[in-house]
């Protein structure tokens, strides 16, 4: 039973290579890249190259079964191809690849050495931030406890202070009440003095001022003050009315103003 044909059996010129004592290279890359032994010998050479091209298209590339990595074979095909003269480039190509490899290794080493440092710095910064945050939280807790403690201690003082403020407000109301009483009594004394000297016009003018105060105090919530002012104005109004009737109508306009203010 005949065995499966090998890659070398499919290529023209492999028998000649074996007959010359040269072993055929293994791997599909060289199976379709290497020219046949008869290459460049007239018509037979051209036919052999044609056969190689046909075989090159027919050979399937299987990266899993290839001795040389697929990307390496592709790179060699691109840089060297089927031309033997291109093999002269291998020296410079190897140097270039070695230099690229060296640069890549240096970059890998640089990154490998820098990344851990950056990670360590980031971790250190995170730890420092965490410590700072915990410290701030502790200080905030202490401050909050201190404030609450002071508020608890100050609560009785606040209650006492509230009582004192109420007392002060009450005293201020009393002072304001006495102030208005004093003002009304002052005007009342002035009216009495004017009447004792028969200065009826000045007495009437003072009564008008008293009536204006009565109007201003209408918004007050102190009923006793309002009652006192109103009764005082009425008292002097009645007396002045009798006095003005003796002087005729010349000063009657003043008493009319007082009357309008009262009613």
Backbone bond lengths (Angstrom), bond angles and torsions (degrees), N, CA, C in turn:
res aa  C-N    CA-C-N  psi(-1)  N-CA   C-N-CA  omega(-1)  CA-C   N-CA-C  phi
1 X - - - 1.472 - - 1.515 108.38 -
2 X 1.311 115.69 123.80 1.462 120.26 -174.33 1.509 109.99 -72.37
3 X 1.372 115.76 139.73 1.467 120.86 179.30 1.512 110.91 -79.81
4 X 1.340 115.41 170.31 1.474 121.02 179.71 1.501 108.94 -68.64
5 X 1.327 119.61 141.04 1.463 122.53 -179.04 1.510 110.04 -68.14
6 X 1.331 116.15 138.66 1.460 122.03 178.86 1.506 109.83 -83.06
7 X 1.391 114.30 169.13 1.462 119.06 -179.56 1.499 110.78 -65.08
8 X 1.336 118.23 -33.32 1.460 120.27 -179.81 1.504 111.70 -71.57
9 X 1.320 118.20 -29.17 1.469 120.26 178.60 1.498 110.93 -69.61
10 X 1.353 118.13 -23.75 1.449 119.77 -179.02 1.512 112.24 -81.51
11 X 1.321 118.62 -16.22 1.452 121.20 -174.09 1.506 110.69 -101.69
12 X 1.290 118.46 131.23 1.453 121.26 174.71 1.512 108.58 -67.80
13 X 1.349 115.70 141.90 1.444 120.99 175.58 1.495 113.56 95.70
14 X 1.344 120.43 -8.15 1.459 121.09 179.44 1.508 111.04 -71.15
15 X 1.336 116.79 -35.23 1.461 119.83 177.55 1.516 110.23 -63.69
16 X 1.351 116.36 -39.38 1.465 119.02 179.37 1.497 110.81 -65.54
17 X 1.346 117.12 -36.94 1.464 120.35 179.71 1.507 110.19 -65.59
18 X 1.349 116.77 -38.58 1.460 119.92 178.93 1.516 110.81 -69.07
19 X 1.334 115.90 -36.98 1.473 119.87 179.96 1.511 110.66 -66.90
20 X 1.306 119.04 -30.19 1.475 122.14 178.99 1.506 112.21 -79.89
21 X 1.348 116.34 -2.37 1.468 119.20 -179.49 1.501 113.53 87.48
22 X 1.338 119.85 12.12 1.462 122.52 179.09 1.528 109.33 -102.92
23 X 1.262 115.65 125.23 1.472 119.80 179.62 1.515 109.74 -75.64
24 X 1.274 116.01 137.93 1.478 120.39 178.62 1.516 109.53 -72.01
25 X 1.330 117.83 133.49 1.477 120.48 179.99 1.513 111.27 -63.42
26 X 1.337 115.34 146.94 1.468 119.58 178.73 1.522 109.49 -87.65
27 X 1.336 117.02 161.91 1.465 121.77 179.12 1.510 111.04 94.03
28 X 1.359 115.22 146.72 1.446 118.67 -175.84 1.510 113.11 -72.24
29 X 1.362 117.33 -24.27 1.453 118.87 -178.51 1.512 111.13 -56.58
30 X 1.334 115.33 -51.53 1.464 118.99 -179.32 1.508 111.66 -78.16
31 X 1.342 117.39 -20.07 1.468 119.21 -179.83 1.508 110.30 -63.41
32 X 1.361 118.01 -34.01 1.448 116.70 179.75 1.514 112.37 -111.98
33 X 1.354 118.17 -3.11 1.455 119.97 177.92 1.521 112.07 -91.93
34 X 1.357 118.37 -33.08 1.462 120.51 -175.28 1.513 110.83 -76.16
35 X 1.331 119.29 131.45 1.476 121.39 178.84 1.520 110.43 -73.07
36 X 1.351 118.53 155.79 1.479 121.79 178.85 1.516 110.25 -70.22
37 X 1.344 115.44 164.77 1.472 121.16 -178.05 1.503 111.75 -64.23
38 X 1.313 117.41 -26.00 1.468 120.82 -177.04 1.502 111.99 -90.12
39 X 1.366 117.55 7.96 1.454 119.34 -177.99 1.512 110.40 -63.20
40 X 1.316 115.05 137.05 1.455 120.91 177.05 1.516 113.05 82.84
41 X 1.353 121.22 11.54 1.466 123.85 -179.18 1.524 110.05 -112.32
42 X 1.259 116.79 63.70 1.469 121.01 172.86 1.488 112.24 74.05
43 X 1.318 113.46 -144.23 1.457 121.24 -174.97 1.510 111.93 -64.44
44 X 1.350 117.30 -39.00 1.463 120.01 179.87 1.524 110.97 -63.63
45 X 1.330 114.70 -38.29 1.474 118.07 178.78 1.509 111.80 -63.58
46 X 1.325 116.33 -42.01 1.473 119.35 179.24 1.515 111.07 -63.89
47 X 1.382 114.61 -41.04 1.466 117.58 178.84 1.529 110.89 -64.01
48 X 1.359 114.47 -38.80 1.473 118.28 178.94 1.513 111.34 -63.16
49 X 1.362 117.96 -42.03 1.457 121.00 179.26 1.519 111.07 -64.12
50 X 1.343 115.17 -37.52 1.464 118.95 176.90 1.515 110.64 -62.53
51 X 1.341 114.88 -42.01 1.462 118.57 179.07 1.525 111.39 -63.64
52 X 1.370 115.57 -38.00 1.470 118.74 178.70 1.512 110.70 -63.90
53 X 1.355 117.00 -42.87 1.459 119.91 179.38 1.514 111.70 -61.50
54 X 1.342 115.58 -42.29 1.469 119.17 178.24 1.516 110.24 -62.16
55 X 1.352 115.49 -43.87 1.462 119.17 -179.58 1.525 111.17 -64.72
56 X 1.336 116.04 -35.51 1.460 120.72 179.92 1.522 111.66 -60.66
57 X 1.314 116.05 -37.84 1.459 119.80 179.47 1.515 111.38 -74.51
58 X 1.359 115.60 -30.05 1.457 118.62 -174.18 1.522 112.60 -83.82
59 X 1.364 117.81 -26.88 1.453 119.62 -176.46 1.528 109.64 -70.76
60 X 1.311 116.75 126.29 1.466 121.55 179.56 1.521 109.85 -83.56
61 X 1.325 115.47 138.84 1.462 120.61 179.84 1.520 108.87 -93.03
62 X 1.301 115.26 117.89 1.458 120.53 -179.67 1.524 108.41 -119.96
63 X 1.323 117.88 98.30 1.467 120.13 -176.41 1.522 113.33 -59.20
64 X 1.363 117.50 -27.43 1.457 119.95 -177.88 1.529 112.27 -73.06
65 X 1.316 118.73 -23.75 1.475 121.38 -176.48 1.523 111.72 -111.85
66 X 1.333 118.16 5.51 1.462 121.17 -176.93 1.530 109.28 -87.87
67 X 1.346 116.77 135.99 1.461 120.53 178.00 1.520 111.32 -68.93
68 X 1.328 117.62 -34.43 1.467 122.69 178.29 1.521 108.01 -100.41
69 X 1.343 117.70 135.66 1.481 119.30 178.88 1.517 110.78 -55.17
70 X 1.300 114.27 145.16 1.458 119.95 -174.87 1.527 111.88 -60.42
71 X 1.350 116.79 -44.23 1.472 118.70 -177.74 1.527 111.26 -66.40
72 X 1.393 116.69 -26.60 1.464 119.47 177.63 1.517 109.90 -71.27
73 X 1.323 115.63 -43.89 1.463 118.92 179.45 1.524 111.12 -63.81
74 X 1.324 116.14 -38.57 1.461 119.26 177.19 1.525 111.19 -63.23
75 X 1.346 115.67 -41.23 1.472 119.83 -179.93 1.526 110.76 -64.81
76 X 1.339 116.00 -43.23 1.470 119.52 -179.90 1.523 110.60 -65.96
77 X 1.301 116.94 -40.37 1.464 119.58 177.56 1.521 110.93 -61.18
78 X 1.345 115.71 -40.45 1.458 118.92 -178.68 1.524 112.31 -69.30
79 X 1.338 116.33 -37.74 1.455 119.69 -176.38 1.521 113.25 -86.21
80 X 1.344 117.57 -35.66 1.482 121.46 -174.81 1.511 111.66 -106.16
81 X 1.342 116.66 -51.36 1.467 119.97 -178.40 1.521 111.80 73.22
82 X 1.320 117.14 -148.93 1.474 123.37 -176.79 1.529 112.71 -101.00
83 X 1.294 115.69 5.74 1.468 119.89 -176.37 1.528 108.92 -93.45
84 X 1.375 116.22 121.07 1.465 120.57 178.80 1.524 111.60 -62.86
85 X 1.323 116.37 -30.97 1.464 118.35 -179.84 1.533 111.59 -63.99
86 X 1.330 115.66 -24.59 1.462 118.86 -180.00 1.527 112.56 -71.89
87 X 1.344 116.13 -14.17 1.461 118.83 178.85 1.521 112.43 -65.11
88 X 1.341 116.04 -18.63 1.467 119.10 177.86 1.541 111.29 -65.40
89 X 1.329 115.79 -20.03 1.465 119.55 -178.90 1.523 113.21 -79.43
90 X 1.345 115.04 -9.76 1.463 118.22 -173.58 1.515 112.63 -60.87
91 X 1.339 116.82 -36.88 1.466 119.59 -179.09 1.516 111.92 -61.55
92 X 1.345 114.81 -52.41 1.468 118.19 179.29 1.516 111.42 -66.46
93 X 1.347 115.85 -33.53 1.465 119.43 179.19 1.519 110.97 -65.42
94 X 1.338 115.11 -41.54 1.470 119.24 178.99 1.525 110.42 -64.71
95 X 1.357 116.35 -41.41 1.461 119.90 178.22 1.529 111.13 -62.54
96 X 1.329 114.30 -42.29 1.464 118.46 179.37 1.520 111.42 -62.99
97 X 1.339 115.41 -44.46 1.457 119.55 179.28 1.516 111.23 -65.37
98 X 1.345 116.09 -38.21 1.467 119.32 178.29 1.525 110.61 -63.82
99 X 1.347 116.29 -41.80 1.454 120.12 178.50 1.531 111.12 -64.37
100 X 1.332 115.40 -42.53 1.470 118.94 177.19 1.525 111.19 -62.22
101 X 1.331 115.09 -40.64 1.458 119.55 178.71 1.529 110.91 -62.80
102 X 1.348 115.10 -42.83 1.460 119.65 179.22 1.527 110.71 -62.09
103 X 1.346 116.25 -44.85 1.457 120.06 179.65 1.529 111.68 -62.32
104 X 1.331 115.10 -42.48 1.465 118.92 178.75 1.525 111.44 -63.82
105 X 1.349 115.60 -40.52 1.459 118.57 178.29 1.529 110.96 -63.57
106 X 1.352 116.24 -40.34 1.457 119.53 178.10 1.522 111.28 -63.94
107 X 1.357 115.11 -41.00 1.459 118.32 178.56 1.527 111.39 -64.04
108 X 1.361 114.13 -41.18 1.469 118.50 178.92 1.524 110.52 -63.20
109 X 1.349 115.87 -42.35 1.462 118.92 178.79 1.529 111.36 -64.70
110 X 1.358 115.08 -40.41 1.458 118.92 179.84 1.525 111.07 -62.76
111 X 1.346 114.24 -48.21 1.466 118.36 179.50 1.522 110.68 -63.85
112 X 1.348 115.64 -40.80 1.464 119.53 -179.23 1.524 111.74 -63.55
113 X 1.332 116.08 -31.27 1.467 119.25 179.56 1.525 112.16 -84.21
114 X 1.352 117.28 -29.70 1.460 120.23 -177.56 1.520 112.39 -81.88
115 X 1.330 116.16 -40.39 1.466 119.55 -175.93 1.526 112.42 -59.31
116 X 1.336 119.16 -47.74 1.480 117.32 177.27 1.518 113.17 -59.03
117 X 1.367 116.12 -38.15 1.463 118.74 178.77 1.525 110.83 -63.04
118 X 1.352 115.58 -43.21 1.462 118.76 179.06 1.520 111.16 -63.98
119 X 1.326 114.84 -40.13 1.464 118.83 178.79 1.523 110.33 -64.33
120 X 1.359 115.37 -42.37 1.463 119.09 178.74 1.530 110.96 -63.64
121 X 1.336 116.20 -42.45 1.463 119.42 178.10 1.524 111.45 -62.48
122 X 1.350 114.76 -42.96 1.463 118.24 178.74 1.532 111.22 -62.70
123 X 1.329 115.55 -42.41 1.465 119.29 178.55 1.526 111.07 -64.64
124 X 1.344 115.60 -40.14 1.460 119.54 179.24 1.531 110.62 -64.19
125 X 1.337 115.63 -43.36 1.464 119.19 177.56 1.524 111.35 -62.02
126 X 1.332 115.11 -40.26 1.467 118.90 178.92 1.534 110.76 -64.64
127 X 1.332 116.21 -41.32 1.463 119.34 178.35 1.525 111.32 -64.63
128 X 1.359 115.78 -42.81 1.463 119.29 178.26 1.530 111.38 -62.12
129 X 1.348 115.43 -42.25 1.467 119.11 178.01 1.525 110.96 -63.01
130 X 1.317 115.71 -39.56 1.468 119.62 179.56 1.529 110.54 -64.66
131 X 1.351 115.72 -42.50 1.456 119.07 178.93 1.530 110.91 -63.88
132 X 1.349 115.48 -43.18 1.469 119.10 178.92 1.519 111.13 -61.93
133 X 1.341 115.86 -42.09 1.463 119.61 179.67 1.525 111.16 -64.32
134 X 1.342 116.14 -42.47 1.464 119.09 178.99 1.529 110.82 -64.06
135 X 1.345 115.61 -38.44 1.459 118.94 178.14 1.525 111.55 -64.07
136 X 1.350 115.59 -42.57 1.465 119.31 177.81 1.525 111.45 -63.38
137 X 1.335 115.46 -39.95 1.464 118.50 178.63 1.524 111.19 -64.31
138 X 1.338 116.40 -39.96 1.453 119.47 177.43 1.531 111.10 -63.57
139 X 1.340 115.81 -44.44 1.467 119.42 178.72 1.524 110.79 -63.45
140 X 1.344 116.03 -39.41 1.469 119.14 178.37 1.524 110.78 -63.66
141 X 1.331 116.08 -39.39 1.464 119.55 178.85 1.525 111.14 -65.13
142 X 1.342 115.87 -43.73 1.466 119.61 178.53 1.526 111.11 -63.32
143 X 1.318 116.00 -43.34 1.462 119.60 179.68 1.523 111.46 -64.09
144 X 1.340 116.20 -41.55 1.459 119.60 178.67 1.522 111.30 -63.56
145 X 1.334 115.98 -42.18 1.472 119.09 178.12 1.526 110.93 -63.78
146 X 1.340 115.56 -40.00 1.465 119.35 179.69 1.533 110.93 -64.07
147 X 1.334 116.29 -43.05 1.468 120.23 179.39 1.528 110.66 -63.07
148 X 1.328 116.02 -44.97 1.460 119.00 179.42 1.531 111.27 -62.20
149 X 1.344 115.02 -37.88 1.466 118.54 179.07 1.527 110.65 -65.30
150 X 1.326 116.30 -43.48 1.476 119.46 178.73 1.530 111.17 -64.68
151 X 1.341 116.34 -38.42 1.456 119.00 179.22 1.533 110.99 -64.70
152 X 1.330 115.70 -39.61 1.463 118.75 178.16 1.529 111.02 -64.21
153 X 1.353 115.26 -41.23 1.460 118.20 179.47 1.527 111.59 -69.58
154 X 1.351 115.76 -32.90 1.465 119.87 -176.20 1.526 112.90 -84.43
155 X 1.332 117.03 -9.70 1.471 119.07 -177.93 1.528 112.56 -59.84
156 X 1.349 119.18 -45.75 1.487 117.75 176.39 1.532 111.74 -62.26
157 X 1.337 116.01 -37.50 1.466 118.61 178.02 1.522 111.18 -63.58
158 X 1.330 115.89 -39.36 1.456 119.49 179.12 1.520 110.82 -63.51
159 X 1.333 116.02 -39.39 1.467 119.00 178.17 1.528 110.36 -64.10
160 X 1.346 115.51 -44.62 1.468 118.97 178.56 1.525 110.57 -64.16
161 X 1.334 115.42 -39.54 1.461 119.18 179.49 1.523 110.94 -64.38
162 X 1.344 115.94 -38.06 1.455 118.72 177.33 1.516 111.64 -62.24
163 X 1.332 115.63 -39.29 1.468 119.36 177.70 1.520 110.42 -64.34
164 X 1.335 115.86 -43.24 1.463 119.77 179.72 1.530 111.43 -63.76
165 X 1.343 115.98 -40.68 1.461 118.89 178.76 1.521 111.14 -62.67
166 X 1.334 115.88 -40.31 1.476 118.93 177.32 1.525 111.35 -62.75
167 X 1.320 114.70 -39.76 1.465 118.29 179.19 1.531 111.15 -66.16
168 X 1.354 115.52 -40.65 1.460 119.05 178.88 1.527 110.56 -63.42
169 X 1.323 116.45 -42.33 1.466 119.41 178.22 1.523 111.00 -62.42
170 X 1.322 115.96 -39.52 1.467 119.31 178.08 1.529 110.71 -64.31
171 X 1.327 116.53 -40.85 1.461 120.29 178.38 1.531 110.55 -64.94
172 X 1.333 116.24 -39.79 1.459 119.07 178.00 1.521 111.28 -62.28
173 X 1.313 116.81 -39.51 1.469 119.28 176.48 1.525 111.21 -63.34
174 X 1.320 116.17 -40.16 1.476 120.04 178.66 1.525 110.54 -64.90
175 X 1.350 115.59 -41.74 1.462 118.62 178.61 1.522 111.28 -63.99
176 X 1.341 115.48 -40.70 1.459 118.01 177.67 1.526 111.16 -63.54
177 X 1.317 115.85 -39.47 1.482 120.22 177.75 1.524 110.72 -61.80
178 X 1.345 115.36 -46.26 1.472 119.17 -179.85 1.522 111.39 -65.61
179 X 1.347 115.33 -33.08 1.462 119.36 178.81 1.525 110.47 -62.63
180 X 1.345 116.77 -46.64 1.452 119.71 179.47 1.535 111.73 -67.02
181 X 1.328 116.87 -38.53 1.474 120.26 177.63 1.530 109.90 -61.85
182 X 1.343 114.51 -42.98 1.462 118.61 179.89 1.518 111.04 -63.59
183 X 1.343 116.39 -39.22 1.460 119.53 179.63 1.524 111.42 -66.28
184 X 1.310 117.64 -42.96 1.465 121.18 179.04 1.529 110.74 -64.60
185 X 1.334 116.32 -41.27 1.471 119.18 179.28 1.529 110.51 -66.59
186 X 1.328 116.33 -36.30 1.467 119.15 177.47 1.524 110.85 -62.46
187 X 1.330 116.57 -45.07 1.467 119.22 177.60 1.531 111.57 -64.88
188 X 1.318 114.90 -37.63 1.464 118.93 179.31 1.531 110.98 -64.39
189 X 1.344 115.68 -40.89 1.478 118.64 177.92 1.533 110.55 -65.21
190 X 1.309 117.04 -38.00 1.466 120.27 178.76 1.539 111.02 -62.84
191 X 1.328 115.20 -43.90 1.467 118.72 179.16 1.534 110.47 -61.10
192 X 1.328 115.72 -41.39 1.470 119.75 -179.75 1.531 111.19 -63.80
193 X 1.348 116.35 -41.18 1.462 119.65 179.33 1.524 111.46 -65.73
194 X 1.360 115.52 -41.01 1.463 118.53 178.75 1.532 111.17 -62.87
195 X 1.311 116.07 -38.20 1.471 119.10 179.90 1.526 111.75 -70.08
196 X 1.333 116.16 -34.10 1.469 119.15 178.73 1.526 111.36 -66.84
197 X 1.326 116.30 -27.76 1.477 120.10 177.73 1.515 111.57 -99.60
198 X 1.333 116.26 12.40 1.462 122.49 179.77 1.544 113.04 59.17
199 X 1.334 116.67 27.49 1.476 121.65 175.93 1.531 107.68 -92.66
200 X 1.315 114.16 73.00 1.464 119.98 -174.80 1.534 112.51 -65.12
201 X 1.350 120.23 -40.56 1.484 119.39 179.74 1.530 113.17 -57.79
202 X 1.351 117.39 -44.15 1.464 119.81 179.20 1.530 111.25 -66.84
203 X 1.300 115.67 -35.64 1.465 118.88 177.47 1.517 110.87 -64.46
204 X 1.362 116.06 -40.92 1.464 119.64 178.67 1.525 110.80 -66.22
205 X 1.350 116.95 -39.19 1.471 120.72 178.79 1.538 110.87 -64.24
206 X 1.332 115.87 -39.29 1.478 119.33 178.27 1.519 110.63 -67.26
207 X 1.331 116.26 -37.34 1.472 119.49 176.65 1.523 111.07 -63.12
208 X 1.339 116.65 -36.19 1.468 119.76 177.53 1.525 110.80 -63.87
209 X 1.330 118.19 -39.31 1.462 122.14 176.59 1.526 110.79 -63.42
210 X 1.329 115.21 -38.86 1.465 119.27 177.81 1.524 110.69 -65.09
211 X 1.317 116.39 -38.02 1.469 120.06 178.67 1.532 111.03 -65.79
212 X 1.333 117.15 -35.75 1.466 120.32 176.76 1.536 111.39 -64.33
213 X 1.317 115.87 -38.86 1.470 119.30 175.69 1.524 110.98 -63.22
214 X 1.314 115.52 -37.81 1.465 119.16 177.51 1.528 111.28 -60.79
215 X 1.334 115.73 -38.51 1.468 119.46 179.03 1.542 110.64 -67.47
216 X 1.346 116.65 -41.68 1.468 120.10 -179.35 1.526 112.46 -64.61
217 X 1.340 116.00 -32.06 1.459 119.70 -176.17 1.525 113.64 -84.29
218 X 1.317 117.62 5.98 1.464 119.64 -179.47 1.535 112.15 -66.79
219 X 1.349 116.70 -24.25 1.465 120.19 179.46 1.520 112.64 -84.70
220 X 1.289 117.45 -5.41 1.458 120.91 -179.82 1.529 111.04 -72.29
221 X 1.340 114.55 147.89 1.469 119.02 178.48 1.530 112.07 -92.60
222 X 1.336 116.37 0.71 1.470 120.58 -179.75 1.540 109.21 -86.55
223 X 1.277 116.48 101.59 1.467 120.56 -176.85 1.531 111.83 -68.42
224 X 1.331 116.51 -33.84 1.468 119.00 179.74 1.521 111.15 -64.84
225 X 1.321 116.84 -41.06 1.462 120.54 178.83 1.531 110.67 -63.66
226 X 1.340 115.99 -44.93 1.460 120.04 179.44 1.524 111.10 -61.32
227 X 1.319 115.54 -41.57 1.469 119.38 -179.84 1.528 111.48 -65.79
228 X 1.326 115.60 -39.31 1.467 119.48 -179.22 1.532 110.84 -66.45
229 X 1.317 117.15 -46.30 1.467 120.15 -179.67 1.518 110.78 -62.85
230 X 1.341 117.51 -45.85 1.453 120.56 -178.05 1.535 111.41 -63.02
231 X 1.299 116.35 -43.39 1.471 118.98 -179.72 1.527 111.39 -66.11
232 X 1.356 116.98 -36.06 1.475 119.90 179.22 1.518 110.47 -67.81
233 X 1.314 117.67 -43.02 1.468 121.13 178.59 1.530 110.31 -61.57
234 X 1.307 117.83 -43.80 1.459 121.38 -179.67 1.544 110.63 -64.31
235 X 1.318 113.87 -38.18 1.461 117.63 -179.43 1.520 110.94 -61.16
236 X 1.318 116.89 -51.57 1.465 120.29 -178.45 1.538 111.76 -73.05
237 X 1.312 116.23 -26.28 1.459 119.03 176.81 1.536 110.90 -63.88
238 X 1.299 115.41 -42.58 1.467 119.06 -179.75 1.533 111.40 -65.58
239 X 1.335 115.56 -40.80 1.465 118.77 -178.96 1.528 110.60 -67.47
240 X 1.300 117.10 -45.93 1.471 120.90 -179.29 1.520 111.73 -65.47
241 X 1.307 116.02 -33.58 1.467 118.36 179.02 1.525 110.88 -61.07
242 X 1.341 115.33 -41.07 1.469 119.05 177.84 1.535 111.07 -67.22
243 X 1.341 115.71 -39.24 1.455 119.43 -179.53 1.527 111.96 -67.25
244 X 1.326 117.84 -41.33 1.466 122.11 -177.24 1.526 111.20 -69.19
245 X 1.312 116.63 -27.76 1.465 118.60 -179.99 1.530 110.86 -65.11
246 X 1.305 117.13 -21.37 1.464 120.81 179.39 1.528 111.40 -80.15
247 X 1.361 117.69 -22.11 1.471 121.66 -178.39 1.528 112.36 -97.13
248 X 1.279 117.79 7.43 1.456 121.10 179.20 1.528 111.03 82.85
249 X 1.330 117.00 -157.02 1.458 123.45 -174.40 1.526 112.90 -92.99
250 X 1.320 119.22 -0.49 1.467 120.37 -174.48 1.529 111.62 -65.30
251 X 1.333 117.72 -32.62 1.466 120.89 -179.25 1.526 112.08 -110.65
252 X 1.314 114.89 13.26 1.461 117.52 -177.48 1.533 112.48 -69.94
253 X 1.347 118.50 -22.04 1.471 120.80 -179.36 1.517 111.49 -65.46
254 X 1.334 117.51 -31.85 1.471 120.47 179.88 1.519 110.91 -66.37
255 X 1.295 115.65 -45.69 1.459 119.14 179.93 1.522 111.15 -67.44
256 X 1.342 115.86 -28.28 1.471 118.92 177.09 1.520 110.16 -67.14
257 X 1.338 116.99 -38.65 1.474 120.32 177.37 1.522 110.66 -61.47
258 X 1.299 116.94 -41.26 1.456 120.36 178.04 1.516 111.28 -64.49
259 X 1.331 114.94 -38.16 1.466 118.82 179.74 1.524 111.07 -65.18
260 X 1.345 116.77 -42.63 1.466 120.35 178.23 1.531 110.47 -62.50
261 X 1.350 116.22 -39.98 1.457 119.97 179.90 1.528 111.91 -64.02
262 X 1.327 116.60 -33.96 1.454 119.86 -178.37 1.517 112.55 -78.70
263 X 1.313 114.90 -37.51 1.462 117.33 -174.90 1.509 110.95 -122.39
